[in-house]
């Protein structure tokens, strides 16, 4: 995705966390925008979701973003 910061256009990535509720519908739990895909740039997103009460995670699907994979543990 393209994003403008201080008049400069840069590539950014988005992480989207979604879940299936008890009625079988998808819900967006959160969206995180960042310029880097490393562990330090990604570890705050799962932590933020857990701090907001997320629990009972049964499945994580990813494009193998190394920063996300490292931060999940």
PQR file of N, CA, C, O and H, with PARSE charges and radii, in Angstrom:
ATOM      1  N   UNK A   1       0.846  -1.162   0.000 -0.4000 1.5000
ATOM      2  CA  UNK A   1       0.000   0.000   0.000 -0.0000 2.0000
ATOM      3  C   UNK A   1       0.899   1.235   0.000  0.5500 1.7000
ATOM      4  O   UNK A   1       1.971   1.219   0.605 -0.5500 1.4000
ATOM      5  N   UNK A   2       0.483   2.273  -0.654 -0.4000 1.5000
ATOM      6  CA  UNK A   2       1.233   3.532  -0.693 -0.0000 2.0000
ATOM      7  C   UNK A   2       0.684   4.481   0.376  0.5500 1.7000
ATOM      8  O   UNK A   2      -0.524   4.557   0.603 -0.5500 1.4000
ATOM      9  H   UNK A   2      -0.388   2.286  -1.145  0.4000 1.0000
ATOM     10  N   UNK A   3       1.599   5.196   1.022 -0.4000 1.5000
ATOM     11  CA  UNK A   3       1.223   6.129   2.081 -0.0000 2.0000
ATOM     12  C   UNK A   3       2.081   7.366   1.970  0.5500 1.7000
ATOM     13  O   UNK A   3       3.264   7.262   1.646 -0.5500 1.4000
ATOM     14  H   UNK A   3       2.580   5.134   0.837  0.4000 1.0000
ATOM     15  N   UNK A   4       1.529   8.523   2.228 -0.4000 1.5000
ATOM     16  CA  UNK A   4       2.282   9.764   2.195 -0.0000 2.0000
ATOM     17  C   UNK A   4       2.642  10.184   3.616  0.5500 1.7000
ATOM     18  O   UNK A   4       1.768  10.365   4.463 -0.5500 1.4000
ATOM     19  H   UNK A   4       0.568   8.607   2.492  0.4000 1.0000
ATOM     20  N   UNK A   5       3.944  10.335   3.865 -0.4000 1.5000
ATOM     21  CA  UNK A   5       4.452  10.833   5.139 -0.0000 2.0000
ATOM     22  C   UNK A   5       5.307  12.043   4.859  0.5500 1.7000
ATOM     23  O   UNK A   5       6.289  11.953   4.121 -0.5500 1.4000
ATOM     24  H   UNK A   5       4.655  10.187   3.177  0.4000 1.0000
ATOM     25  N   UNK A   6       4.957  13.158   5.427 -0.4000 1.5000
ATOM     26  CA  UNK A   6       5.726  14.400   5.283 -0.0000 2.0000
ATOM     27  C   UNK A   6       5.991  14.731   3.822  0.5500 1.7000
ATOM     28  O   UNK A   6       7.093  15.144   3.461 -0.5500 1.4000
ATOM     29  H   UNK A   6       4.160  13.232   6.027  0.4000 1.0000
ATOM     30  N   UNK A   7       4.980  14.549   2.988 -0.4000 1.5000
ATOM     31  CA  UNK A   7       5.096  14.873   1.581 -0.0000 2.0000
ATOM     32  C   UNK A   7       5.825  13.854   0.741  0.5500 1.7000
ATOM     33  O   UNK A   7       6.014  14.074  -0.455 -0.5500 1.4000
ATOM     34  H   UNK A   7       4.085  14.214   3.281  0.4000 1.0000
ATOM     35  N   UNK A   8       6.243  12.742   1.325 -0.4000 1.5000
ATOM     36  CA  UNK A   8       6.965  11.699   0.608 -0.0000 2.0000
ATOM     37  C   UNK A   8       6.107  10.433   0.555  0.5500 1.7000
ATOM     38  O   UNK A   8       5.559  10.005   1.570 -0.5500 1.4000
ATOM     39  H   UNK A   8       6.089  12.564   2.297  0.4000 1.0000
ATOM     40  N   UNK A   9       5.997   9.841  -0.632 -0.4000 1.5000
ATOM     41  CA  UNK A   9       5.216   8.616  -0.797 -0.0000 2.0000
ATOM     42  C   UNK A   9       6.107   7.423  -0.500  0.5500 1.7000
ATOM     43  O   UNK A   9       7.195   7.289  -1.060 -0.5500 1.4000
ATOM     44  H   UNK A   9       6.442  10.189  -1.457  0.4000 1.0000
ATOM     45  N   UNK A  10       5.627   6.547   0.400 -0.4000 1.5000
ATOM     46  CA  UNK A  10       6.387   5.362   0.787 -0.0000 2.0000
ATOM     47  C   UNK A  10       5.477   4.137   0.764  0.5500 1.7000
ATOM     48  O   UNK A  10       4.255   4.239   0.878 -0.5500 1.4000
ATOM     49  H   UNK A  10       4.744   6.655   0.856  0.4000 1.0000
ATOM     50  N   UNK A  11       6.109   2.983   0.612 -0.4000 1.5000
ATOM     51  CA  UNK A  11       5.381   1.728   0.728 -0.0000 2.0000
ATOM     52  C   UNK A  11       5.202   1.403   2.209  0.5500 1.7000
ATOM     53  O   UNK A  11       6.128   1.555   3.005 -0.5500 1.4000
ATOM     54  H   UNK A  11       7.101   2.900   0.518  0.4000 1.0000
ATOM     55  N   UNK A  12       4.023   0.963   2.560 -0.4000 1.5000
ATOM     56  CA  UNK A  12       3.761   0.487   3.912 -0.0000 2.0000
ATOM     57  C   UNK A  12       3.063  -0.860   3.802  0.5500 1.7000
ATOM     58  O   UNK A  12       2.498  -1.200   2.763 -0.5500 1.4000
ATOM     59  H   UNK A  12       3.271   0.839   1.914  0.4000 1.0000
ATOM     60  N   UNK A  13       3.111  -1.603   4.864 -0.4000 1.5000
ATOM     61  CA  UNK A  13       2.411  -2.875   4.887 -0.0000 2.0000
ATOM     62  C   UNK A  13       1.307  -2.803   5.931  0.5500 1.7000
ATOM     63  O   UNK A  13       1.383  -2.021   6.878 -0.5500 1.4000
ATOM     64  H   UNK A  13       3.571  -1.327   5.708  0.4000 1.0000
ATOM     65  N   UNK A  14       0.295  -3.616   5.751 -0.4000 1.5000
ATOM     66  CA  UNK A  14      -0.821  -3.674   6.691 -0.0000 2.0000
ATOM     67  C   UNK A  14      -0.973  -5.091   7.214  0.5500 1.7000
ATOM     68  O   UNK A  14      -0.933  -6.056   6.450 -0.5500 1.4000
ATOM     69  H   UNK A  14       0.233  -4.252   4.982  0.4000 1.0000
ATOM     70  N   UNK A  15      -1.146  -5.205   8.514 -0.4000 1.5000
ATOM     71  CA  UNK A  15      -1.548  -6.466   9.130 -0.0000 2.0000
ATOM     72  C   UNK A  15      -3.002  -6.316   9.522  0.5500 1.7000
ATOM     73  O   UNK A  15      -3.394  -5.308  10.109 -0.5500 1.4000
ATOM     74  H   UNK A  15      -1.179  -4.421   9.134  0.4000 1.0000
ATOM     75  N   UNK A  16      -3.787  -7.301   9.204 -0.4000 1.5000
ATOM     76  CA  UNK A  16      -5.197  -7.283   9.556 -0.0000 2.0000
ATOM     77  C   UNK A  16      -5.491  -8.536  10.363  0.5500 1.7000
ATOM     78  O   UNK A  16      -5.208  -9.649   9.919 -0.5500 1.4000
ATOM     79  H   UNK A  16      -3.468  -8.120   8.726  0.4000 1.0000
ATOM     80  N   UNK A  17      -6.052  -8.356  11.535 -0.4000 1.5000
ATOM     81  CA  UNK A  17      -6.455  -9.487  12.362 -0.0000 2.0000
ATOM     82  C   UNK A  17      -7.966  -9.614  12.275  0.5500 1.7000
ATOM     83  O   UNK A  17      -8.699  -8.666  12.558 -0.5500 1.4000
ATOM     84  H   UNK A  17      -6.282  -7.452  11.896  0.4000 1.0000
ATOM     85  N   UNK A  18      -8.419 -10.789  11.882 -0.4000 1.5000
ATOM     86  CA  UNK A  18      -9.859 -11.030  11.819 -0.0000 2.0000
ATOM     87  C   UNK A  18     -10.179 -12.308  12.570  0.5500 1.7000
ATOM     88  O   UNK A  18      -9.302 -13.130  12.834 -0.5500 1.4000
ATOM     89  H   UNK A  18      -7.824 -11.559  11.652  0.4000 1.0000
ATOM     90  N   UNK A  19     -11.424 -12.457  12.903 -0.4000 1.5000
ATOM     91  CA  UNK A  19     -11.864 -13.634  13.656 -0.0000 2.0000
ATOM     92  C   UNK A  19     -13.250 -14.035  13.175  0.5500 1.7000
ATOM     93  O   UNK A  19     -13.961 -13.255  12.541 -0.5500 1.4000
ATOM     94  H   UNK A  19     -12.137 -11.790  12.689  0.4000 1.0000
ATOM     95  N   UNK A  20     -13.605 -15.248  13.487 -0.4000 1.5000
ATOM     96  CA  UNK A  20     -14.958 -15.737  13.208 -0.0000 2.0000
ATOM     97  C   UNK A  20     -15.709 -15.722  14.535  0.5500 1.7000
ATOM     98  O   UNK A  20     -15.280 -16.343  15.507 -0.5500 1.4000
ATOM     99  H   UNK A  20     -13.028 -15.881  14.002  0.4000 1.0000
ATOM    100  N   UNK A  21     -16.829 -15.012  14.569 -0.4000 1.5000
ATOM    101  CA  UNK A  21     -17.576 -14.950  15.820 -0.0000 2.0000
ATOM    102  C   UNK A  21     -18.460 -16.192  15.999  0.5500 1.7000
ATOM    103  O   UNK A  21     -18.481 -17.073  15.140 -0.5500 1.4000
ATOM    104  H   UNK A  21     -17.178 -14.508  13.779  0.4000 1.0000
ATOM    105  N   UNK A  22     -19.172 -16.252  17.092 -0.4000 1.5000
ATOM    106  CA  UNK A  22     -19.978 -17.434  17.404 -0.0000 2.0000
ATOM    107  C   UNK A  22     -21.132 -17.641  16.429  0.5500 1.7000
ATOM    108  O   UNK A  22     -21.681 -18.740  16.346 -0.5500 1.4000
ATOM    109  H   UNK A  22     -19.155 -15.536  17.790  0.4000 1.0000
ATOM    110  N   UNK A  23     -21.503 -16.600  15.694 -0.4000 1.5000
ATOM    111  CA  UNK A  23     -22.551 -16.721  14.678 -0.0000 2.0000
ATOM    112  C   UNK A  23     -21.995 -17.101  13.309  0.5500 1.7000
ATOM    113  O   UNK A  23     -22.749 -17.250  12.348 -0.5500 1.4000
ATOM    114  H   UNK A  23     -21.057 -15.708  15.761  0.4000 1.0000
ATOM    115  N   UNK A  24     -20.659 -17.257  13.222 -0.4000 1.5000
ATOM    116  CA  UNK A  24     -20.029 -17.654  11.968 -0.0000 2.0000
ATOM    117  C   UNK A  24     -19.665 -16.503  11.054  0.5500 1.7000
ATOM    118  O   UNK A  24     -19.319 -16.730   9.895 -0.5500 1.4000
ATOM    119  H   UNK A  24     -20.046 -17.135  14.003  0.4000 1.0000
ATOM    120  N   UNK A  25     -19.733 -15.271  11.543 -0.4000 1.5000
ATOM    121  CA  UNK A  25     -19.384 -14.104  10.738 -0.0000 2.0000
ATOM    122  C   UNK A  25     -17.976 -13.617  11.071  0.5500 1.7000
ATOM    123  O   UNK A  25     -17.529 -13.688  12.216 -0.5500 1.4000
ATOM    124  H   UNK A  25     -20.014 -15.086  12.485  0.4000 1.0000
ATOM    125  N   UNK A  26     -17.292 -13.121  10.040 -0.4000 1.5000
ATOM    126  CA  UNK A  26     -15.956 -12.559  10.247 -0.0000 2.0000
ATOM    127  C   UNK A  26     -16.057 -11.175  10.868  0.5500 1.7000
ATOM    128  O   UNK A  26     -16.951 -10.393  10.545 -0.5500 1.4000
ATOM    129  H   UNK A  26     -17.655 -13.064   9.110  0.4000 1.0000
ATOM    130  N   UNK A  27     -15.130 -10.895  11.757 -0.4000 1.5000
ATOM    131  CA  UNK A  27     -15.025  -9.570  12.374 -0.0000 2.0000
ATOM    132  C   UNK A  27     -13.576  -9.118  12.296  0.5500 1.7000
ATOM    133  O   UNK A  27     -12.660  -9.922  12.472 -0.5500 1.4000
ATOM    134  H   UNK A  27     -14.404 -11.530  12.020  0.4000 1.0000
ATOM    135  N   UNK A  28     -13.366  -7.832  12.032 -0.4000 1.5000
ATOM    136  CA  UNK A  28     -12.026  -7.266  12.043 -0.0000 2.0000
ATOM    137  C   UNK A  28     -11.682  -6.925  13.496  0.5500 1.7000
ATOM    138  O   UNK A  28     -12.399  -6.170  14.153 -0.5500 1.4000
ATOM    139  H   UNK A  28     -14.110  -7.179  11.889  0.4000 1.0000
ATOM    140  N   UNK A  29     -10.584  -7.487  13.984 -0.4000 1.5000
ATOM    141  CA  UNK A  29     -10.152  -7.224  15.352 -0.0000 2.0000
ATOM    142  C   UNK A  29      -9.215  -6.036  15.435  0.5500 1.7000
ATOM    143  O   UNK A  29      -9.166  -5.342  16.451 -0.5500 1.4000
ATOM    144  H   UNK A  29     -10.001  -8.100  13.451  0.4000 1.0000
ATOM    145  N   UNK A  30      -8.470  -5.804  14.362 -0.4000 1.5000
ATOM    146  CA  UNK A  30      -7.544  -4.689  14.356 -0.0000 2.0000
ATOM    147  C   UNK A  30      -6.777  -4.634  13.057  0.5500 1.7000
ATOM    148  O   UNK A  30      -6.678  -5.623  12.331 -0.5500 1.4000
ATOM    149  H   UNK A  30      -8.510  -6.367  13.537  0.4000 1.0000
ATOM    150  N   UNK A  31      -6.231  -3.456  12.773 -0.4000 1.5000
ATOM    151  CA  UNK A  31      -5.407  -3.238  11.593 -0.0000 2.0000
ATOM    152  C   UNK A  31      -4.181  -2.456  12.041  0.5500 1.7000
ATOM    153  O   UNK A  31      -4.292  -1.471  12.771 -0.5500 1.4000
ATOM    154  H   UNK A  31      -6.312  -2.652  13.363  0.4000 1.0000
ATOM    155  N   UNK A  32      -3.012  -2.906  11.596 -0.4000 1.5000
ATOM    156  CA  UNK A  32      -1.756  -2.268  11.971 -0.0000 2.0000
ATOM    157  C   UNK A  32      -1.021  -1.861  10.709  0.5500 1.7000
ATOM    158  O   UNK A  32      -0.849  -2.673   9.800 -0.5500 1.4000
ATOM    159  H   UNK A  32      -2.922  -3.706  11.002  0.4000 1.0000
ATOM    160  N   UNK A  33      -0.589  -0.619  10.646 -0.4000 1.5000
ATOM    161  CA  UNK A  33       0.163  -0.108   9.503 -0.0000 2.0000
ATOM    162  C   UNK A  33       1.607   0.119   9.914  0.5500 1.7000
ATOM    163  O   UNK A  33       1.872   0.682  10.976 -0.5500 1.4000
ATOM    164  H   UNK A  33      -0.730   0.041  11.385  0.4000 1.0000
ATOM    165  N   UNK A  34       2.536  -0.313   9.084 -0.4000 1.5000
ATOM    166  CA  UNK A  34       3.942  -0.104   9.404 -0.0000 2.0000
ATOM    167  C   UNK A  34       4.791  -0.038   8.160  0.5500 1.7000
ATOM    168  O   UNK A  34       4.394  -0.502   7.091 -0.5500 1.4000
ATOM    169  H   UNK A  34       2.320  -0.770   8.221  0.4000 1.0000
ATOM    170  N   UNK A  35       5.968   0.546   8.311 -0.4000 1.5000
ATOM    171  CA  UNK A  35       6.879   0.677   7.175 -0.0000 2.0000
ATOM    172  C   UNK A  35       7.838  -0.497   7.081  0.5500 1.7000
ATOM    173  O   UNK A  35       8.479  -0.694   6.048 -0.5500 1.4000
ATOM    174  H   UNK A  35       6.291   0.923   9.179  0.4000 1.0000
ATOM    175  N   UNK A  36       7.944  -1.284   8.159 -0.4000 1.5000
ATOM    176  CA  UNK A  36       8.900  -2.388   8.174 -0.0000 2.0000
ATOM    177  C   UNK A  36       8.184  -3.674   8.562  0.5500 1.7000
ATOM    178  O   UNK A  36       7.169  -3.650   9.258 -0.5500 1.4000
ATOM    179  H   UNK A  36       7.424  -1.124   8.998  0.4000 1.0000
ATOM    180  N   UNK A  37       8.729  -4.795   8.102 -0.4000 1.5000
ATOM    181  CA  UNK A  37       8.135  -6.095   8.420 -0.0000 2.0000
ATOM    182  C   UNK A  37       9.022  -6.904   9.365  0.5500 1.7000
ATOM    183  O   UNK A  37       8.963  -8.133   9.359 -0.5500 1.4000
ATOM    184  H   UNK A  37       9.553  -4.815   7.537  0.4000 1.0000
ATOM    185  N   UNK A  38       9.841  -6.235  10.177 -0.4000 1.5000
ATOM    186  CA  UNK A  38      10.706  -6.956  11.096 -0.0000 2.0000
ATOM    187  C   UNK A  38       9.998  -7.215  12.427  0.5500 1.7000
ATOM    188  O   UNK A  38       8.871  -6.768  12.642 -0.5500 1.4000
ATOM    189  H   UNK A  38       9.889  -5.236  10.183  0.4000 1.0000
ATOM    190  N   UNK A  39      10.670  -7.937  13.304 -0.4000 1.5000
ATOM    191  CA  UNK A  39      10.064  -8.311  14.586 -0.0000 2.0000
ATOM    192  C   UNK A  39       9.693  -7.088  15.418  0.5500 1.7000
ATOM    193  O   UNK A  39       8.606  -7.039  15.994 -0.5500 1.4000
ATOM    194  H   UNK A  39      11.586  -8.300  13.129  0.4000 1.0000
ATOM    195  N   UNK A  40      10.575  -6.111  15.487 -0.4000 1.5000
ATOM    196  CA  UNK A  40      10.283  -4.934  16.310 -0.0000 2.0000
ATOM    197  C   UNK A  40       9.093  -4.151  15.771  0.5500 1.7000
ATOM    198  O   UNK A  40       8.330  -3.565  16.539 -0.5500 1.4000
ATOM    199  H   UNK A  40      11.458  -6.150  15.019  0.4000 1.0000
ATOM    200  N   UNK A  41       8.939  -4.143  14.460 -0.4000 1.5000
ATOM    201  CA  UNK A  41       7.819  -3.434  13.868 -0.0000 2.0000
ATOM    202  C   UNK A  41       6.505  -4.175  13.957  0.5500 1.7000
ATOM    203  O   UNK A  41       5.444  -3.574  13.791 -0.5500 1.4000
ATOM    204  H   UNK A  41       9.559  -4.618  13.836  0.4000 1.0000
ATOM    205  N   UNK A  42       6.555  -5.468  14.217 -0.4000 1.5000
ATOM    206  CA  UNK A  42       5.348  -6.297  14.212 -0.0000 2.0000
ATOM    207  C   UNK A  42       4.923  -6.821  15.582  0.5500 1.7000
ATOM    208  O   UNK A  42       3.765  -7.200  15.759 -0.5500 1.4000
ATOM    209  H   UNK A  42       7.417  -5.957  14.352  0.4000 1.0000
ATOM    210  N   UNK A  43       5.824  -6.851  16.542 -0.4000 1.5000
ATOM    211  CA  UNK A  43       5.486  -7.470  17.827 -0.0000 2.0000
ATOM    212  C   UNK A  43       4.457  -6.675  18.611  0.5500 1.7000
ATOM    213  O   UNK A  43       3.764  -7.243  19.455 -0.5500 1.4000
ATOM    214  H   UNK A  43       6.764  -6.544  16.398  0.4000 1.0000
ATOM    215  N   UNK A  44       4.336  -5.387  18.361 -0.4000 1.5000
ATOM    216  CA  UNK A  44       3.369  -4.584  19.110 -0.0000 2.0000
ATOM    217  C   UNK A  44       1.925  -4.895  18.715  0.5500 1.7000
ATOM    218  O   UNK A  44       1.018  -4.720  19.528 -0.5500 1.4000
ATOM    219  H   UNK A  44       4.899  -4.925  17.676  0.4000 1.0000
ATOM    220  N   UNK A  45       1.700  -5.347  17.499 -0.4000 1.5000
ATOM    221  CA  UNK A  45       0.318  -5.615  17.052 -0.0000 2.0000
ATOM    222  C   UNK A  45      -0.316  -6.789  17.798  0.5500 1.7000
ATOM    223  O   UNK A  45      -1.396  -6.619  18.364 -0.5500 1.4000
ATOM    224  H   UNK A  45       2.437  -5.489  16.839  0.4000 1.0000
ATOM    225  N   UNK A  46       0.308  -7.981  17.826 -0.4000 1.5000
ATOM    226  CA  UNK A  46      -0.292  -9.071  18.603 -0.0000 2.0000
ATOM    227  C   UNK A  46      -0.399  -8.726  20.091  0.5500 1.7000
ATOM    228  O   UNK A  46      -1.377  -9.095  20.742 -0.5500 1.4000
ATOM    229  H   UNK A  46       1.185  -8.119  17.367  0.4000 1.0000
ATOM    230  N   UNK A  47       0.599  -8.024  20.631 -0.4000 1.5000
ATOM    231  CA  UNK A  47       0.561  -7.626  22.042 -0.0000 2.0000
ATOM    232  C   UNK A  47      -0.626  -6.709  22.297  0.5500 1.7000
ATOM    233  O   UNK A  47      -1.313  -6.850  23.309 -0.5500 1.4000
ATOM    234  H   UNK A  47       1.393  -7.724  20.102  0.4000 1.0000
ATOM    235  N   UNK A  48      -0.871  -5.776  21.394 -0.4000 1.5000
ATOM    236  CA  UNK A  48      -2.008  -4.855  21.523 -0.0000 2.0000
ATOM    237  C   UNK A  48      -3.329  -5.635  21.538  0.5500 1.7000
ATOM    238  O   UNK A  48      -4.215  -5.336  22.338 -0.5500 1.4000
ATOM    239  H   UNK A  48      -0.313  -5.662  20.572  0.4000 1.0000
ATOM    240  N   UNK A  49      -3.460  -6.623  20.662 -0.4000 1.5000
ATOM    241  CA  UNK A  49      -4.686  -7.419  20.620 -0.0000 2.0000
ATOM    242  C   UNK A  49      -4.880  -8.213  21.913  0.5500 1.7000
ATOM    243  O   UNK A  49      -5.992  -8.289  22.435 -0.5500 1.4000
ATOM    244  H   UNK A  49      -2.739  -6.866  20.012  0.4000 1.0000
ATOM    245  N   UNK A  50      -3.815  -8.795  22.421 -0.4000 1.5000
ATOM    246  CA  UNK A  50      -3.901  -9.546  23.684 -0.0000 2.0000
ATOM    247  C   UNK A  50      -4.235  -8.604  24.831  0.5500 1.7000
ATOM    248  O   UNK A  50      -5.057  -8.938  25.684 -0.5500 1.4000
ATOM    249  H   UNK A  50      -2.911  -8.733  21.997  0.4000 1.0000
ATOM    250  N   UNK A  51      -3.611  -7.434  24.863 -0.4000 1.5000
ATOM    251  CA  UNK A  51      -3.895  -6.455  25.917 -0.0000 2.0000
ATOM    252  C   UNK A  51      -5.353  -5.988  25.882  0.5500 1.7000
ATOM    253  O   UNK A  51      -5.905  -5.601  26.912 -0.5500 1.4000
ATOM    254  H   UNK A  51      -2.943  -7.163  24.170  0.4000 1.0000
ATOM    255  N   UNK A  52      -5.975  -6.026  24.703 -0.4000 1.5000
ATOM    256  CA  UNK A  52      -7.386  -5.654  24.570 -0.0000 2.0000
ATOM    257  C   UNK A  52      -8.313  -6.810  24.906  0.5500 1.7000
ATOM    258  O   UNK A  52      -9.533  -6.648  24.867 -0.5500 1.4000
ATOM    259  H   UNK A  52      -5.527  -6.341  23.866  0.4000 1.0000
ATOM    260  N   UNK A  53      -7.756  -7.988  25.240 -0.4000 1.5000
ATOM    261  CA  UNK A  53      -8.585  -9.100  25.681 -0.0000 2.0000
ATOM    262  C   UNK A  53      -8.639 -10.287  24.751  0.5500 1.7000
ATOM    263  O   UNK A  53      -9.381 -11.233  25.017 -0.5500 1.4000
ATOM    264  H   UNK A  53      -6.765  -8.119  25.271  0.4000 1.0000
ATOM    265  N   UNK A  54      -7.878 -10.276  23.666 -0.4000 1.5000
ATOM    266  CA  UNK A  54      -7.882 -11.404  22.745 -0.0000 2.0000
ATOM    267  C   UNK A  54      -7.313 -12.639  23.434  0.5500 1.7000
ATOM    268  O   UNK A  54      -6.245 -12.581  24.044 -0.5500 1.4000
ATOM    269  H   UNK A  54      -7.276  -9.508  23.450  0.4000 1.0000
ATOM    270  N   UNK A  55      -8.017 -13.733  23.336 -0.4000 1.5000
ATOM    271  CA  UNK A  55      -7.533 -14.999  23.895 -0.0000 2.0000
ATOM    272  C   UNK A  55      -8.135 -16.141  23.089  0.5500 1.7000
ATOM    273  O   UNK A  55      -9.027 -15.932  22.266 -0.5500 1.4000
ATOM    274  H   UNK A  55      -8.884 -13.780  22.841  0.4000 1.0000
ATOM    275  N   UNK A  56      -7.646 -17.333  23.331 -0.4000 1.5000
ATOM    276  CA  UNK A  56      -8.202 -18.499  22.649 -0.0000 2.0000
ATOM    277  C   UNK A  56      -7.846 -18.584  21.183  0.5500 1.7000
ATOM    278  O   UNK A  56      -8.626 -19.109  20.388 -0.5500 1.4000
ATOM    279  H   UNK A  56      -6.922 -17.503  24.000  0.4000 1.0000
ATOM    280  N   UNK A  57      -6.688 -18.079  20.808 -0.4000 1.5000
ATOM    281  CA  UNK A  57      -6.259 -18.116  19.406 -0.0000 2.0000
ATOM    282  C   UNK A  57      -6.033 -19.571  19.001  0.5500 1.7000
ATOM    283  O   UNK A  57      -5.294 -20.302  19.661 -0.5500 1.4000
ATOM    284  H   UNK A  57      -6.054 -17.652  21.454  0.4000 1.0000
ATOM    285  N   UNK A  58      -6.673 -19.976  17.920 -0.4000 1.5000
ATOM    286  CA  UNK A  58      -6.554 -21.344  17.454 -0.0000 2.0000
ATOM    287  C   UNK A  58      -5.832 -21.465  16.120  0.5500 1.7000
ATOM    288  O   UNK A  58      -5.344 -22.546  15.787 -0.5500 1.4000
ATOM    289  H   UNK A  58      -7.274 -19.383  17.384  0.4000 1.0000
ATOM    290  N   UNK A  59      -5.751 -20.389  15.350 -0.4000 1.5000
ATOM    291  CA  UNK A  59      -5.152 -20.456  14.024 -0.0000 2.0000
ATOM    292  C   UNK A  59      -4.613 -19.093  13.641  0.5500 1.7000
ATOM    293  O   UNK A  59      -5.276 -18.075  13.839 -0.5500 1.4000
ATOM    294  H   UNK A  59      -6.147 -19.512  15.620  0.4000 1.0000
ATOM    295  N   UNK A  60      -3.415 -19.077  13.094 -0.4000 1.5000
ATOM    296  CA  UNK A  60      -2.838 -17.851  12.547 -0.0000 2.0000
ATOM    297  C   UNK A  60      -2.429 -18.156  11.112  0.5500 1.7000
ATOM    298  O   UNK A  60      -1.710 -19.122  10.859 -0.5500 1.4000
ATOM    299  H   UNK A  60      -2.877 -19.904  12.933  0.4000 1.0000
ATOM    300  N   UNK A  61      -2.885 -17.334  10.176 -0.4000 1.5000
ATOM    301  CA  UNK A  61      -2.546 -17.490   8.769 -0.0000 2.0000
ATOM    302  C   UNK A  61      -1.735 -16.265   8.370  0.5500 1.7000
ATOM    303  O   UNK A  61      -2.133 -15.130   8.632 -0.5500 1.4000
ATOM    304  H   UNK A  61      -3.469 -16.549  10.382  0.4000 1.0000
ATOM    305  N   UNK A  62      -0.601 -16.505   7.738 -0.4000 1.5000
ATOM    306  CA  UNK A  62       0.297 -15.415   7.388 -0.0000 2.0000
ATOM    307  C   UNK A  62       0.957 -15.712   6.048  0.5500 1.7000
ATOM    308  O   UNK A  62       0.951 -16.846   5.569 -0.5500 1.4000
ATOM    309  H   UNK A  62      -0.277 -17.427   7.525  0.4000 1.0000
ATOM    310  N   UNK A  63       1.525 -14.668   5.457 -0.4000 1.5000
ATOM    311  CA  UNK A  63       2.308 -14.833   4.232 -0.0000 2.0000
ATOM    312  C   UNK A  63       3.771 -15.101   4.563  0.5500 1.7000
ATOM    313  O   UNK A  63       4.650 -14.846   3.739 -0.5500 1.4000
ATOM    314  H   UNK A  63       1.530 -13.746   5.846  0.4000 1.0000
ATOM    315  N   UNK A  64       4.034 -15.607   5.748 -0.4000 1.5000
ATOM    316  CA  UNK A  64       5.387 -15.931   6.225 -0.0000 2.0000
ATOM    317  C   UNK A  64       6.244 -14.698   6.453  0.5500 1.7000
ATOM    318  O   UNK A  64       7.467 -14.761   6.326 -0.5500 1.4000
ATOM    319  H   UNK A  64       3.321 -15.814   6.417  0.4000 1.0000
ATOM    320  N   UNK A  65       5.633 -13.611   6.778 -0.4000 1.5000
ATOM    321  CA  UNK A  65       6.370 -12.414   7.169 -0.0000 2.0000
ATOM    322  C   UNK A  65       7.227 -12.763   8.384  0.5500 1.7000
ATOM    323  O   UNK A  65       6.698 -13.059   9.456 -0.5500 1.4000
ATOM    324  H   UNK A  65       4.640 -13.560   6.881  0.4000 1.0000
ATOM    325  N   UNK A  66       8.524 -12.727   8.219 -0.4000 1.5000
ATOM    326  CA  UNK A  66       9.420 -13.208   9.276 -0.0000 2.0000
ATOM    327  C   UNK A  66       9.218 -12.450  10.584  0.5500 1.7000
ATOM    328  O   UNK A  66       9.290 -13.055  11.654 -0.5500 1.4000
ATOM    329  H   UNK A  66       8.953 -12.486   7.348  0.4000 1.0000
ATOM    330  N   UNK A  67       8.969 -11.160  10.528 -0.4000 1.5000
ATOM    331  CA  UNK A  67       8.747 -10.383  11.748 -0.0000 2.0000
ATOM    332  C   UNK A  67       7.508 -10.838  12.490  0.5500 1.7000
ATOM    333  O   UNK A  67       7.511 -10.887  13.720 -0.5500 1.4000
ATOM    334  H   UNK A  67       8.911 -10.669   9.659  0.4000 1.0000
ATOM    335  N   UNK A  68       6.467 -11.166  11.783 -0.4000 1.5000
ATOM    336  CA  UNK A  68       5.239 -11.634  12.426 -0.0000 2.0000
ATOM    337  C   UNK A  68       5.436 -13.025  12.999  0.5500 1.7000
ATOM    338  O   UNK A  68       5.013 -13.303  14.121 -0.5500 1.4000
ATOM    339  H   UNK A  68       6.465 -11.126  10.783  0.4000 1.0000
ATOM    340  N   UNK A  69       6.071 -13.892  12.242 -0.4000 1.5000
ATOM    341  CA  UNK A  69       6.309 -15.265  12.705 -0.0000 2.0000
ATOM    342  C   UNK A  69       7.137 -15.228  13.993  0.5500 1.7000
ATOM    343  O   UNK A  69       6.837 -15.961  14.936 -0.5500 1.4000
ATOM    344  H   UNK A  69       6.415 -13.666  11.330  0.4000 1.0000
ATOM    345  N   UNK A  70       8.165 -14.393  14.046 -0.4000 1.5000
ATOM    346  CA  UNK A  70       8.992 -14.289  15.247 -0.0000 2.0000
ATOM    347  C   UNK A  70       8.220 -13.708  16.423  0.5500 1.7000
ATOM    348  O   UNK A  70       8.421 -14.142  17.557 -0.5500 1.4000
ATOM    349  H   UNK A  70       8.409 -13.797  13.280  0.4000 1.0000
ATOM    350  N   UNK A  71       7.355 -12.752  16.186 -0.4000 1.5000
ATOM    351  CA  UNK A  71       6.659 -12.088  17.289 -0.0000 2.0000
ATOM    352  C   UNK A  71       5.517 -12.934  17.861  0.5500 1.7000
ATOM    353  O   UNK A  71       5.093 -12.693  18.991 -0.5500 1.4000
ATOM    354  H   UNK A  71       7.192 -12.399  15.265  0.4000 1.0000
ATOM    355  N   UNK A  72       5.022 -13.894  17.132 -0.4000 1.5000
ATOM    356  CA  UNK A  72       3.922 -14.732  17.611 -0.0000 2.0000
ATOM    357  C   UNK A  72       4.340 -15.553  18.819  0.5500 1.7000
ATOM    358  O   UNK A  72       3.557 -15.726  19.753 -0.5500 1.4000
ATOM    359  H   UNK A  72       5.367 -14.090  16.214  0.4000 1.0000
ATOM    360  N   UNK A  73       5.559 -16.056  18.808 -0.4000 1.5000
ATOM    361  CA  UNK A  73       6.017 -16.859  19.939 -0.0000 2.0000
ATOM    362  C   UNK A  73       6.129 -16.029  21.182  0.5500 1.7000
ATOM    363  O   UNK A  73       6.502 -16.544  22.236 -0.5500 1.4000
ATOM    364  H   UNK A  73       6.195 -15.915  18.049  0.4000 1.0000
TER
END
